[in-house]
Amino acid sequence: MLSLGTLGIVFVLFAAVTACSAEDAGAQGWTASAALLKELSQRPPDALYEEERVPSYVLPDPLVLVDGTRVTDAQTWRDKRRPEILELFRTHMYGRAPVGRPAGMAFDVFDTERNALAGKATRKQVRVNFTGKPDGPAMDLLVYLPNGAKGPVPTFVLLNFGGNHTVCADPAIRLTASWTRDDKSGNRATDAQRGSASSRFPLAAILARGYAVATAYSGDIDPDFDDGFKNGVQPAFDKLVEGKRPPDAWGSIAAWAWGLSRAMDYFETDSDLDAKHVAVLGHSRLGKTSLWAGAEEERFAMVISNDSGCGGAALSRRAYGETVARINKSFPHWFCGNFKQYGGSEGELPLDQHLLLALAAPRPVYVASADQDLWADPRGEFLSCVGADPVYKLLGTPGLPTDQMPPLDHPVMGTVGYHVRTGGHALSEYDWERYMDFADRHFGSTAR
Ligand code: GTR
């Protein structure tokens, strides 16, 4: 266990870092705006936003086994510490998903349009039937890939919040039959919603940079409300113990992450897509999901979380903004039963979120925050990156280029990347452009 100061100067060990650039060296690290802090202190919910009130805490050391042995080589990380940490997250936080590709799973490529988006893209839609049974749970995968690519295309995969039809106004996108969050439309997908989330999917910019984008609706995998896991994929796969779901049974985040692995199963069958260069990305609750997907699924070559906050990239022990108690109350279905006991006692958790980032190592991982999004604790998200860095260094990668909070709109990119950008809780084109810079750097922009 290592001590941390309340102001976030962390990890005395492995302090060797490289300055990001001469320009950054002189610039001030980001701090929350005083005006925003004042405003937040005057409105509910009552959450901790002042750095001075962050409790002092001790983070589990990523390089010490539960039995106290220090991890000093890559093999011990790989064979012992990584599996141990994965098990901690499965047991105490996200729950345990079924292992591997489900027997009977079937893909139906029901749409291939080589002249989509005014000829710029090929659109594919694939029904992924998880059990292969006609009435079993299924998700629709929507893929746009740039036309004229020289070979298989590196791909960003992300879930969406409202249905595939919300990501783009393309009328050929099939409406989901699943429950949706839009209660004004009777919780159904409608034509009127087409393109309503397009700001999160700057398709023209993504395609122009030579990347494919694949998306599926999280609610096809598990509808996002607490119904005791009667709908979604869980009932088709759950193994009850004495008629009950065990306290480490998979919650919604684990189910969504599992769905992303099934998307990867499909990519491996599609020669247009470069399954060896797939970046898993997600925003907010779906950013918590992309991090867990990247931990459980090593076929993802890059892992990106956008404004994922509590239960995602932010350190739980800081209890800043959204807390474990609060998230368990608002969204009890996101995590497993065992996680409920840690509300208000984050220090008892045998893990924290820097360990989740470390599970991506040595693959590139990128964490992004937004200046106005204090609910998601930008500093806590950065400190998670700092906390994961020793693992990246042990594995022989450059890791995170600085242990100091970068200035606003100054991305840092090593094997671990981070930025805090101007603006609020959103997945913006600025975020996408940085993720593509990061992918160019690690996947090689000349590969296409
Ligand atoms: C909020 C929740 C966050 C975040 C966000 C979202 O209400 O408190 O943890 O996940 O929703 O997913 O948009």
Residues whose N, C-alpha, C, O or C-beta is under 5 A from the ligand:
A	BS01	GTR	H283 S284 R285 S308 C310 E322
